[in-house]
Amino acid sequence: MQQLTYFLAAADHGSFSAAAETLLMAQPSLSEQIRRLEAELGVPLFMRVGRGLELTEAGRLLRPHAERTLAEAQEAVESVREVRDLSGGTVAFGTFGSAHHYLLGGLVQDFRTRHPQVRVRAIGQNSAEVADAVRDGHLEAGLVVLPVDDRGLDVRPSIRDELLYVSADRARLTEPITIERLAAAPLILYDARWAAVDPTRRQLRERAQRAGVLVEPQIEVEYVTAALDLAVRGLGDTVSTRSILDMRGYARRLGTVAFEPPLMETFAFITRRNARLSPATREFMELADRRVRGLAV
């Protein structure tokens, strides 16, 4: 790259001495580097005409390639500088599906207020999907609900949030709900497309297996808000965390009761194992961790 820089300077100025003066270096050093470039290429790049220099045919062929190479190298440097200085680039971050109801909006606002030049790509409908995307390198990092398949991932747990049984029928909320009672309830569950790997369903399924019962929903929908809307209409009962109920206003229309024993959701940040995160993603994760921990207050 240095030799190409010297070559273009000499071509622009028609003189080794003028090129060296422009580059604030000694003329013999510049001449030596160009001679080395010519030796490596096996052809002369300049010929002397009077008191100046002109490009040979080989020099004329090399010139556009050298200009393009140096321009692309500068673009590469600038792209890295943008990310390093948080003055550009993109944060690619995954979240579990219900995060956009009470967490994502404020998080993105916090980050963009601090770093308005950095683009944000926040995706994810389920923790299992986010874990796969981080493992495959499509996302740098993510916030998930455990358990997930942690092969190839570094997992950093953050907080725990209690999962509650939710119903519009207060008669079904008189005592903590066991897994046996849940198996007999008119259940509405969300994350229908991710049923087999959804972390919440995995916890319910594992508890049911230990008790020798089967938990099968009468209604399945994709989004937690859809399940809560149906519960408000009296079409069945569902499960949710207090955070969602409070943030979305459902606490005024639906009652809750704890599980027996209590059932907790654990939030965790995930990255690819031994991955080097961009400064923008590290900053985004720090802000996300503050927001998540604020939910536990």
Secondary structure, DSSP 8 states (H G I E B T S, - for coil): -HHHHHHHHHHHHT-HHHHHHHTTS-HHHHHHHHHHHHHHHTS--EEEETTEEEE-HHHHHHHHHHHHHHHHHHHHHHHHHHHHTTSS-EEEEEE-TTHHHHTHHHHHHHHHHH-TTSEEEEE-SSHHHHHHHHHTTSSSEEEEEE----TTEEEEEEEEEEEEEEES-GGGGSS-B-HHHHHHS-BEES-GGGTTT-HHHHHHHHHHHHHT-----SEE-SSHHHHHHHHHTTS-BEEEEHHHHHHTTGGGT-EEEEEEEEEEEEEEEEEETT----HHHHHHHHHHHHHHHHHT-
